[in-house]
Amino acid sequence: MKLLFASDFHGTIPYFDAFAKLARRLKPDVLLLGGDLFSNSAPVEIAPAAQRQTAEGWFKEWCAGAQAPVYWIAGNHEWRTVTDPPASAGTYVGERVVALGDWDLVGFSFCSPTPYWLIDHERPEESPNRHEPRFRCYASNGDRVEMVEKPDEWLAKKPTLAAMLRELPKPRSWRKTIFMAHNPPFDTGLDLRFGDMHVGSTDIRDFMLATKPAISLHGHIHEAPILTGNPMHKVGRTWGFNAGRERDGLRALWIDPDKPEEHVLHGGK
């Protein structure tokens, strides 16, 4: 089985077009998208409804015309309106397990707290590794937007990432599982940002070390593979990947999960 993975398009149509063009050339069996797919350029008051409209309109058509079945998760730039209920576009796999032949795919959309103002897909960590100052944020309630004046208090009322990860449906075998999580694991080379800072999730790292999935796929920190010079970093027994994203062109990972050492990172406009 051959997979083509990318993440963090942020509503940029040329990235979607380039990804589809690459898929037509490589002919993968499955297309995987790791979150932060949609734009937040609409005014905040209508942004949740605008994202849902994009997901159920243009994105649905893009998935229908793709070279292979599309499986995707959300990220911290998505509103819950995109996924709850799921848009009828491709297959949303956040907090779900789906079979891909003799492999299983487990998706996880939620992230540790960021400095960003959209808070729908953020959750506190059981083992936090940092605290960045937050000002007011926004959360969705259906298509409406609610201001979150005290995001730390809002987050404290939510389950931790560790608790949510423990409640994920179990695959047939973690050694034949691809774990696709928007947030990369902390201090692994997959989460390195400018300024030589590691900003991934400790809870996700601990979960991966405990369950030992064969493959993990991440986005969120666009520059990590550029700064480290490598899209792959081992996390215990797991082959972990971050395809990253360049400002001037697509980066996408071609991988056979049975032969992860032969992965290829495709880049360019």
N, C-alpha and C positions, 0 to 999 in steps of 0.2 A: 504494500500500500504506500502510495506517494502522497505527501501532504504539502500544501503551499500555505504559509502562514505570514500574516502581516498584522499591524496594529496601528492605532493612533492616527487615523486619517483625518480626524477633526472636520469632517464635512468637505474635504478638499476633493472635488470631482476628478481632477487629473490623476490623483493617487488611485482612486477606484478604477479609472479607465486603464491606467498603467498596470494595475494588478490583474485586471481581466485580460489585458493583452498578453501578459506574462503567462497566465494560466492557459490561454489558447495555444501558446508555443510549447509549454512544458507538459500539458495534459495531465495534471494531478488527478488523483481519485477524489480528493476532498479539499475544499478551501476553508481555512480557519481564520477568523478575525478576532483579535484580542482586545476589543474595547476602545473607547474614545473614538467612535466612528462618526458621530454627528456633530454638527456645528452648534455653538451657543451664541451666534451672532444676533439672534432676535432679542428685542427688549425683554428683560427678565419677566415681566408680567405675562407675556404670551409664549415664553420659551418652551415650557413643557408641552403645550399643545402644538407648537411648531415642530418640535422634534418628533412627536408622534405622527404628525402629518407626513414628515419626511420618511420615517420608517415604514409607514403603511402605504406610501406612494412611490416616490422615486427609488428608495432602497429595495422595496419589494420587487419592482420591475428589474432592477439590477441583478438581484439574486436569481430571478426567474431566467435571465439571459446568461447566467454564468456558465463557465465550462463544466463545473462540477458542483455537487451539493455544498451549500454554504452553512457553516456552523459558527455561531458568534456569541460573544459575551458583551456586557456593558463595561464601562469604566467610570472613573470619577467625573467625567464630563457629560455623562448621560443622566437624564432625569428618569425617575421611576415610570413615567408615562410611556416610555419606550418599551418597557419590559413587563409591565403589570397593568393589564394583561399583555402577553407577548405580542408584538407586531407579527402579522402573518407574512413574514419575510424570512426566507431561509429557515434555520432552526436555532432558536435561542436556547443556549445550554447553561446559562448561569444557574448555579446551585442544582445542577442536574447531572445525570450520567446517561450517555447514549452509546450504543454499540456501533463500532466501525469495523465490521468484519470480526476478526478475533481479537481486536483491540477495543478498549473502552476509552471514552473521552469524558472527563469530569471538568465542568466549568465552574468558575468562581469569579463574580464580578466586583465584590466589595474590596475596599481599600482602607489602609490606615489613614489617619487624618493628614491632610495637606494644608497648605496656605490658601487653597482655592476657595471661592465663595459658594460653589455648588456642593451641597453636602449630602445629597440623597444616598449615594453609594459609599459613604464613609462610615466606619465603625471604629470604636476604641480597640486598643490592643490589650490583651491580658498581660503581655510583657512589653510595655512601650520602651522604645529606644531613644526617643527625642520628644521635645515639645516645642512647636513653633507657634508664635503668637497669632491668635485669630481675632478677627473683627467680625462684624455681622455677616451672616451667611444666609442662604436661601434653601428651603426644602419644598418639595411639591406635595400637594394634597389633592389627588386627582389632577385636573388640568390647572388648578389654582396654585399660586405661589405663596408661601408663608415665610416671613422674615424670621431668622433665628438670631436673636440679639446676643445670646450667650451660647455659642456652639459647644463649648466644653460641657456645659450642663446638659445640653441636648444629647450629645454623644454618650454621656454617662448613663443615660436612661436606656441605651440600646445594648443588645448583646455584643460581646466582644467578637473579634474575628476568630479567635480560638474556639469560642463556643459555637459559632456558626460552622466552622470547618469540621468540628466534631459531629455535627448534624448532617453533613453531606451524605447523600446516598452512596452506598459502597459499590465499587466496581467488582467485576468477577475476580480480578487479580490485579493488585497494584503494580506488579512487575510486567503487566501488559496494559498499562494505563498511561494516557496522556493527560496531564493536569494542566489546564489552560486557565491561568489566573492573571488578571490585569496587573495587579501589584506584584513585583518581583520580591524574592526573599532578601532579607537584610544581609548586608556585608558579604556579598557573594560575587561581585563583579558584574552581576546582572542589574544592580541598582545604583551604580556610580553616576553621580551628577557632577556638573561643573562646580569647581571649588573643592574637588576631591572629597565629596561628601557621599556617604551611603545613606539612602533614604527609603529603603525597602521595608518590608514588614517582618518583624521578628516572629509573629504568630504564624505567618505563612512559612517561614523558614523552619520553625519547629515542627509544623505539620508535615512538611516534606521529609524532614529527617526521620520522623516517626513512621510515616506510611511508605516511603521509598517508591514513589511512582517512577516508571522507567524514563519518562520524558516530561519536562515542564516547559511551557511556553508563556512568555510574558511580554508586556509592553511598558507603558506608563513613563519610564525614564528613557526618553528618546535617544539621549547621547551615550548611554552606557556602552554599547558595542563599539562606538567610535572612540571613546576615551580608553577603553581597555584593548582595543584592536582585535576583539574576538566576540562573536555573538554567543559562544558557548562557554559555560562555566559549570563544573560539577558541583552539586549540592549533595553531599553524602554519596549515595549510589545513583542519584538522578542526573541525567543529562539535561541541564537547564539552558534555555535559550531566550535571548531578547533580540528581536530583529531590529529594534530601533527605528528611527525615521530621520531622514535627512531633510533639511529645509528646501532643497532644490530637487528632490526626486524620491521615488519609491525605494524602499528596502524591504525585501521579502525573503523568507527562509524556505528553502526547498529541503525536505527531509523525508527519509524513509525510516520510520520508527524502529524497524528491525536492524537498521544500519546507521545509527545516529552519527557515527564518526565520519560518515561520508556527506554530511550536510553541506549545502551551498547557500551563501548569502548573496542574493542578487540585489544590485543597486543601480542607480542611474535614473534618468528622467524617463 
